[in-house]
């Protein structure tokens, strides 16, 4: 069970961060990343508009695409109240993707938003954020690989 990619899309649909999280992840070029980010943003907006159920008061953070499952991967997204979308792809059956995305959001608030030189909606260039995400992914993947042996 491996995390494959992480990408972050701003509220305008622009890709502000992307990373390969594993050697198993397919290599994707910069133009493809930009296309994926804007396409996901558009599909997310269409899904939010087409959603038959809405909470009172308009749009909420759960509108749109939350999870997509295919034969070879699962895509999970987390939209913040400000419209930033964190998207994680992983191998099928990878547990706790939603929780990992929330932890990545916390890292974003700690490492990126508190950086006095970061401007909202602009690409994320924080080495601190990159290292924190790498440490989180390694910790979670090690916990997942250890836990099946604990239950036997």
TIDRENGU-617669 format. One line per field, with one value per atom (N, C-alpha, C, O): x, y, z; atom name; residue number from 0. Coordinates in pm, whole numbers. Example, Ala and Ser with C-alpha at 12.3 -4.5 7.8 and 13.67 -1.06 7.14 Angstrom:
<fises>
X = (1319:1230:1320:1424:1285:1367:1290:1341) .
Y = (-569:-450:-330:-332:-225:-106:3:114) .
Z = (780:780:780:846:708:714:787:804) .
atom = (N:CA:C:O:N:CA:C:O) .
n = (0:0:0:0:1:1:1:1) .
</fises>
This chain:
<fises>
X = (85:0:89:163:80:174:99:5:142:94:169:290:99:160:191:306:88:105:29:-71:78:6:1:103:-116:-122:-220:-318:-191:-270:-316:-236:-447:-508:-569:-641:-540:-597:-743:-795:-809:-953:-987:-1103:-887:-909:-884:-906:-838:-810:-666:-632:-580:-438:-365:-390:-275:-194:-86:-6:-84:16:121:221:100:200:173:58:280:266:392:503:375:488:462:350:569:566:599:695:524:548:611:643:628:682:749:715:844:906:808:827:704:601:507:435:509:419:463:582:368:404:464:420:562:624:531:485:504:413:488:549:482:549:474:358:541:482:353:256:351:228:112:-2:143:37:-14:-134:78:35:-61:-164:-26:-113:-250:-353:-251:-376:-458:-579:-392:-461:-523:-638:-447:-498:-620:-720:-615:-729:-848:-963:-821:-930:-999:-1122:-920:-980:-1064:-1175:-1013:-1087:-1222:-1325:-1219:-1342:-1441:-1560:-1392:-1479:-1535:-1651:-1454:-1498:-1612:-1711:-1597:-1701:-1830:-1939:-1817:-1935:-2006:-2129:-1929:-1989:-2059:-2165:-2001:-2065:-2197:-2295:-2202:-2326:-2431:-2550:-2387:-2481:-2526:-2615:-2465:-2498:-2644:-2689:-2720:-2862:-2887:-2996:-2789:-2807:-2713:-2593:-2768:-2689:-2728:-2844:-2630:-2659:-2715:-2681:-2798:-2851:-2736:-2634:-2754:-2652:-2557:-2461:-2582:-2499:-2387:-2401:-2278:-2166:-2097:-2079:-2061:-1982:-1857:-1843:-1767:-1639:-1651:-1555:-1767:-1783:-1846:-1863:-1882:-1938:-1830:-1711:-1870:-1775:-1722:-1781:-1611:-1552:-1473:-1384:-1506:-1432:-1339:-1225:-1387:-1305:-1341:-1458:-1238:-1256:-1171:-1054:-1230:-1159:-1154:-1256:-1035:-1018:-952:-923:-927:-861:-719:-670:-650:-509:-476:-361:-573:-544:-672:-783:-654:-763:-719:-604:-811:-785:-877:-998:-821:-899:-870:-754:-973:-952:-1010:-1103:-953:-999:-1001:-897:-1119:-1131:-1146:-1230:-1064:-1072:-1186:-1243:-1218:-1325:-1287:-1374:-1158:-1113:-1105:-1070:-1137:-1140:-1014:-1010:-911:-790:-823:-885:-780:-805:-673:-579:-666:-552:-595:-698:-518:-554:-439:-324:-473:-375:-416:-533:-322:-348:-266:-157:-320:-254:-296:-388:-227:-267:-401:-433:-479:-607:-587:-482:-685:-686:-592:-571:-536:-454:-547:-637:-528:-621:-591:-482:-689:-675:-633:-565:-672:-635:-694:-627:-816:-879:-806:-787:-765:-691:-554:-510:-487:-357:-372:-288:-477:-500:-522:-474:-593:-614:-482:-459:-397:-265:-179:-102:-189:-115:-166:-87:-295:-351:-294:-262:-281:-222:-77:-34:-3:135:137:226:42:30:9:72:-80:-105:18:47:89:206:327:397:352:476:462:558:346:329:259:310:143:66:135:113:218:289:420:490:454:573:542:452:614:582:605:555:681:710:614:620:526:432:313:257:274:155:47:73:-74:-185:-206:-185:-248:-280:-156:-168:-37:86:145:111:233:294:365:425:358:421:566:594:657:800:868:983:800:850:919:854:1050:1125:1078:1074:1041:991:865:850:775:653:685:629:776:815:871:833:962:1022:919:923:828:724:630:590:594:507:580:522:708:786:790:774:813:818:683:677:575:440:412:364:442:418:499:447:625:709:654:649:614:560:433:418:342:215:239:179:324:351:421:394:510:574:474:479:382:279:187:146:154:66:137:75:266:337:363:380:367:389:259:258:149:25:-33:-92:-23:-80:-15:-81:113:178:137:144:94:50:-79:-100:-165:-297:-299:-404:-189:-188:-163:-160) .
Y = (-118:0:124:150:197:307:432:424:546:674:703:679:753:775:923:959:1008:1150:1236:1194:1357:1460:1582:1622:1641:1770:1860:1815:1990:2092:2191:2241:2218:2307:2426:2407:2548:2665:2684:2610:2779:2795:2842:2835:2888:2929:2816:2832:2701:2588:2575:2489:2660:2654:2554:2545:2480:2384:2461:2531:2449:2523:2431:2480:2300:2207:2069:2028:1996:1857:1781:1835:1654:1571:1425:1376:1356:1211:1165:1215:1072:1026:888:837:826:690:667:729:575:533:454:444:399:325:418:374:545:642:667:683:671:704:844:935:860:992:1078:1037:1198:1290:1420:1474:1470:1595:1716:1706:1831:1954:1992:2029:1984:2020:1928:1972:1799:1704:1736:1725:1774:1812:1930:1930:2030:2148:2109:2159:2022:1974:1895:1914:1808:1728:1820:1801:1919:2010:2087:2095:2143:2221:2132:2171:2012:1919:1874:1868:1841:1799:1913:1889:2034:2148:2162:2185:2149:2160:2049:2074:1925:1812:1826:1792:1874:1896:1998:1979:2106:2210:2157:2187:2077:2018:1924:1926:1842:1748:1823:1780:1934:2013:2072:2074:2118:2174:2067:2092:1948:1840:1762:1678:1789:1716:1737:1851:1629:1643:1685:1731:1669:1699:1813:1807:1914:2027:2057:2045:2096:2140:2282:2358:2319:2456:2557:2532:2669:2773:2771:2847:2685:2685:2584:2474:2622:2531:2492:2575:2366:2322:2251:2228:2217:2161:2019:1968:1955:1819:1813:1704:1927:1927:1889:1915:1828:1793:1652:1569:1625:1491:1471:1550:1365:1331:1213:1211:1113:995:933:927:887:813:687:694:573:446:383:373:341:269:136:107:57:-72:-59:-145:48:62:166:173:249:352:407:386:477:550:695:724:787:930:983:959:1054:1110:1259:1300:1341:1485:1541:1485:1651:1724:1871:1929:1932:2074:2152:2120:2256:2341:2440:2452:2510:2610:2728:2801:2745:2853:2810:2891:2684:2636:2567:2522:2558:2486:2337:2287:2265:2121:2046:2072:1955:1865:1731:1677:1676:1551:1453:1486:1333:1228:1107:1067:1048:922:814:839:694:582:452:448:347:215:179:228:94:52:-10:-69:3:-53:20:-29:133:210:276:351:249:302:447:499:511:641:756:848:753:862:995:1099:993:1116:1175:1297:1091:1139:1194:1296:1126:1173:1310:1398:1328:1458:1568:1680:1538:1637:1672:1787:1572:1598:1681:1766:1656:1737:1881:1975:1898:2033:2105:2224:2033:2093:2134:2242:2048:2083:2207:2291:2216:2333:2460:2563:2453:2572:2608:2726:2507:2533:2579:2672:2516:2540:2645:2716:2654:2743:2872:2981:2861:2982:3072:3193:3014:3094:3151:3224:3118:3173:3316:3337:3415:3554:3588:3690:3505:3533:3463:3486:3378:3307:3397:3462:3400:3473:3372:3276:3393:3302:3284:3377:3165:3128:3108:3072:3132:3117:2978:2913:2931:2799:2787:2883:2669:2642:2604:2508:2680:2655:2636:2676:2576:2560:2425:2320:2428:2305:2242:2120:2326:2276:2192:2086:2239:2166:2034:1930:2037:1916:1812:1695:1854:1759:1707:1589:1793:1750:1649:1552:1671:1576:1443:1337:1449:1326:1246:1124:1316:1248:1187:1075:1259:1207:1083:982:1088:974:854:742:875:765:705:583:792:744:662:555:711:641:509:407:510:386:282:163:326:231:174:56:257:209:110:11:134:43:-89:-195:-84:-208:-290:-411:-225:-297:-352:-462:-279:-317:-451:-517:-500:-631:-744:-842:-732:-837:-832:-933:-716:-704:-780:-833:-786:-846:-996:-1058:-1056:-1201:-1277:-1400) .
Z = (0:0:0:95:-108:-131:-176:-256:-126:-177:-306:-315:-406:-537:-565:-589:-561:-593:-494:-435:-477:-403:-494:-550:-509:-576:-505:-446:-512:-444:-551:-630:-550:-649:-574:-476:-621:-554:-593:-677:-534:-556:-697:-738:-771:-910:-1008:-1128:-959:-1046:-1088:-1169:-1034:-1067:-979:-859:-1039:-965:-889:-951:-756:-679:-616:-562:-623:-571:-628:-642:-661:-704:-668:-672:-631:-591:-622:-610:-662:-666:-524:-464:-471:-335:-330:-223:-447:-452:-586:-687:-586:-712:-798:-919:-737:-811:-888:-977:-854:-918:-1062:-1088:-1155:-1293:-1301:-1230:-1385:-1403:-1488:-1595:-1439:-1506:-1530:-1438:-1653:-1688:-1635:-1595:-1637:-1583:-1654:-1589:-1786:-1859:-1823:-1811:-1807:-1768:-1628:-1602:-1537:-1401:-1407:-1340:-1486:-1498:-1553:-1507:-1651:-1710:-1607:-1596:-1533:-1431:-1326:-1288:-1279:-1177:-1224:-1151:-1344:-1392:-1426:-1406:-1479:-1509:-1382:-1376:-1279:-1152:-1094:-1045:-1099:-1047:-1120:-1056:-1252:-1331:-1299:-1280:-1292:-1259:-1118:-1094:-1026:-888:-885:-815:-962:-967:-1030:-982:-1137:-1201:-1105:-1094:-1034:-938:-825:-779:-781:-675:-723:-648:-848:-903:-927:-911:-966:-999:-876:-886:-762:-640:-602:-590:-583:-551:-406:-373:-320:-179:-139:-165:-79:-30:113:152:189:324:318:227:414:415:423:487:358:363:246:243:149:29:33:87:-25:-49:82:171:92:207:156:36:246:206:150:93:166:116:-22:-77:-80:-215:-314:-292:-424:-528:-512:-442:-576:-576:-448:-414:-378:-257:-282:-234:-358:-382:-517:-555:-588:-712:-701:-663:-736:-727:-865:-934:-906:-1032:-1000:-884:-1101:-1079:-1030:-957:-1070:-1036:-932:-887:-893:-793:-733:-784:-623:-561:-550:-516:-577:-567:-458:-461:-363:-253:-246:-255:-229:-220:-91:-32:-51:68:31:-3:36:5:134:218:149:267:251:142:355:348:258:210:235:146:1:-86:-28:-166:-214:-329:-132:-170:-167:-73:-272:-279:-267:-343:-172:-155:-211:-171:-303:-370:-356:-384:-313:-291:-373:-370:-446:-515:-447:-397:-447:-380:-446:-528:-409:-455:-392:-284:-459:-400:-262:-234:-179:-44:53:164:15:108:208:169:337:438:476:451:535:601:509:554:383:293:339:332:386:433:552:559:644:761:721:774:628:581:513:533:434:370:474:456:579:685:753:789:771:831:736:781:606:508:513:500:530:542:664:658:775:895:867:908:797:760:670:684:580:493:575:550:673:755:838:857:888:972:892:933:779:704:594:564:533:418:457:431:520:550:653:654:738:837:784:854:661:596:553:472:606:572:424:376:352:212:116:-5:169:82:51:139:-76:-119:-154:-227:-104:-130:-280:-358:-317:-455:-543:-659:-488:-565:-541:-442:-631:-611:-477:-428:-419:-290:-316:-387:-258:-276:-140:-122:-47:89:107:101:129:156:287:301:383:511:489:550:405:373:304:339:207:134:230:224:318:412:512:549:556:650:585:649:459:387:369:389:330:315:445:444:557:687:722:773:695:722:638:691:509:420:465:470:499:546:676:691:769:897:875:934:792:768:695:731:594:519:605:592:694:785:884:916:932:1025:956:1017:830:755:730:740:696:667:792:784:908:1034:1090:1144:1077:1144:1101:1188:976:947:1027:1059:1060:1138:1284:1353:1333:1471:1496:1605:1395:1413:1395:1413:1360:1337:1462:1460) .
atom = (N:CA:C:O:N:CA:C:O:N:CA:C:O:N:CA:C:O:N:CA:C:O:N:CA:C:O:N:CA:C:O:N:CA:C:O:N:CA:C:O:N:CA:C:O:N:CA:C:O:N:CA:C:O:N:CA:C:O:N:CA:C:O:N:CA:C:O:N:CA:C:O:N:CA:C:O:N:CA:C:O:N:CA:C:O:N:CA:C:O:N:CA:C:O:N:CA:C:O:N:CA:C:O:N:CA:C:O:N:CA:C:O:N:CA:C:O:N:CA:C:O:N:CA:C:O:N:CA:C:O:N:CA:C:O:N:CA:C:O:N:CA:C:O:N:CA:C:O:N:CA:C:O:N:CA:C:O:N:CA:C:O:N:CA:C:O:N:CA:C:O:N:CA:C:O:N:CA:C:O:N:CA:C:O:N:CA:C:O:N:CA:C:O:N:CA:C:O:N:CA:C:O:N:CA:C:O:N:CA:C:O:N:CA:C:O:N:CA:C:O:N:CA:C:O:N:CA:C:O:N:CA:C:O:N:CA:C:O:N:CA:C:O:N:CA:C:O:N:CA:C:O:N:CA:C:O:N:CA:C:O:N:CA:C:O:N:CA:C:O:N:CA:C:O:N:CA:C:O:N:CA:C:O:N:CA:C:O:N:CA:C:O:N:CA:C:O:N:CA:C:O:N:CA:C:O:N:CA:C:O:N:CA:C:O:N:CA:C:O:N:CA:C:O:N:CA:C:O:N:CA:C:O:N:CA:C:O:N:CA:C:O:N:CA:C:O:N:CA:C:O:N:CA:C:O:N:CA:C:O:N:CA:C:O:N:CA:C:O:N:CA:C:O:N:CA:C:O:N:CA:C:O:N:CA:C:O:N:CA:C:O:N:CA:C:O:N:CA:C:O:N:CA:C:O:N:CA:C:O:N:CA:C:O:N:CA:C:O:N:CA:C:O:N:CA:C:O:N:CA:C:O:N:CA:C:O:N:CA:C:O:N:CA:C:O:N:CA:C:O:N:CA:C:O:N:CA:C:O:N:CA:C:O:N:CA:C:O:N:CA:C:O:N:CA:C:O:N:CA:C:O:N:CA:C:O:N:CA:C:O:N:CA:C:O:N:CA:C:O:N:CA:C:O:N:CA:C:O:N:CA:C:O:N:CA:C:O:N:CA:C:O:N:CA:C:O:N:CA:C:O:N:CA:C:O:N:CA:C:O:N:CA:C:O:N:CA:C:O:N:CA:C:O:N:CA:C:O:N:CA:C:O:N:CA:C:O:N:CA:C:O:N:CA:C:O:N:CA:C:O:N:CA:C:O:N:CA:C:O:N:CA:C:O:N:CA:C:O:N:CA:C:O:N:CA:C:O:N:CA:C:O:N:CA:C:O:N:CA:C:O:N:CA:C:O:N:CA:C:O:N:CA:C:O:N:CA:C:O:N:CA:C:O:N:CA:C:O:N:CA:C:O:N:CA:C:O:N:CA:C:O:N:CA:C:O:N:CA:C:O:N:CA:C:O:N:CA:C:O:N:CA:C:O) .
n = (0:0:0:0:1:1:1:1:2:2:2:2:3:3:3:3:4:4:4:4:5:5:5:5:6:6:6:6:7:7:7:7:8:8:8:8:9:9:9:9:10:10:10:10:11:11:11:11:12:12:12:12:13:13:13:13:14:14:14:14:15:15:15:15:16:16:16:16:17:17:17:17:18:18:18:18:19:19:19:19:20:20:20:20:21:21:21:21:22:22:22:22:23:23:23:23:24:24:24:24:25:25:25:25:26:26:26:26:27:27:27:27:28:28:28:28:29:29:29:29:30:30:30:30:31:31:31:31:32:32:32:32:33:33:33:33:34:34:34:34:35:35:35:35:36:36:36:36:37:37:37:37:38:38:38:38:39:39:39:39:40:40:40:40:41:41:41:41:42:42:42:42:43:43:43:43:44:44:44:44:45:45:45:45:46:46:46:46:47:47:47:47:48:48:48:48:49:49:49:49:50:50:50:50:51:51:51:51:52:52:52:52:53:53:53:53:54:54:54:54:55:55:55:55:56:56:56:56:57:57:57:57:58:58:58:58:59:59:59:59:60:60:60:60:61:61:61:61:62:62:62:62:63:63:63:63:64:64:64:64:65:65:65:65:66:66:66:66:67:67:67:67:68:68:68:68:69:69:69:69:70:70:70:70:71:71:71:71:72:72:72:72:73:73:73:73:74:74:74:74:75:75:75:75:76:76:76:76:77:77:77:77:78:78:78:78:79:79:79:79:80:80:80:80:81:81:81:81:82:82:82:82:83:83:83:83:84:84:84:84:85:85:85:85:86:86:86:86:87:87:87:87:88:88:88:88:89:89:89:89:90:90:90:90:91:91:91:91:92:92:92:92:93:93:93:93:94:94:94:94:95:95:95:95:96:96:96:96:97:97:97:97:98:98:98:98:99:99:99:99:100:100:100:100:101:101:101:101:102:102:102:102:103:103:103:103:104:104:104:104:105:105:105:105:106:106:106:106:107:107:107:107:108:108:108:108:109:109:109:109:110:110:110:110:111:111:111:111:112:112:112:112:113:113:113:113:114:114:114:114:115:115:115:115:116:116:116:116:117:117:117:117:118:118:118:118:119:119:119:119:120:120:120:120:121:121:121:121:122:122:122:122:123:123:123:123:124:124:124:124:125:125:125:125:126:126:126:126:127:127:127:127:128:128:128:128:129:129:129:129:130:130:130:130:131:131:131:131:132:132:132:132:133:133:133:133:134:134:134:134:135:135:135:135:136:136:136:136:137:137:137:137:138:138:138:138:139:139:139:139:140:140:140:140:141:141:141:141:142:142:142:142:143:143:143:143:144:144:144:144:145:145:145:145:146:146:146:146:147:147:147:147:148:148:148:148:149:149:149:149:150:150:150:150:151:151:151:151) .
</fises>
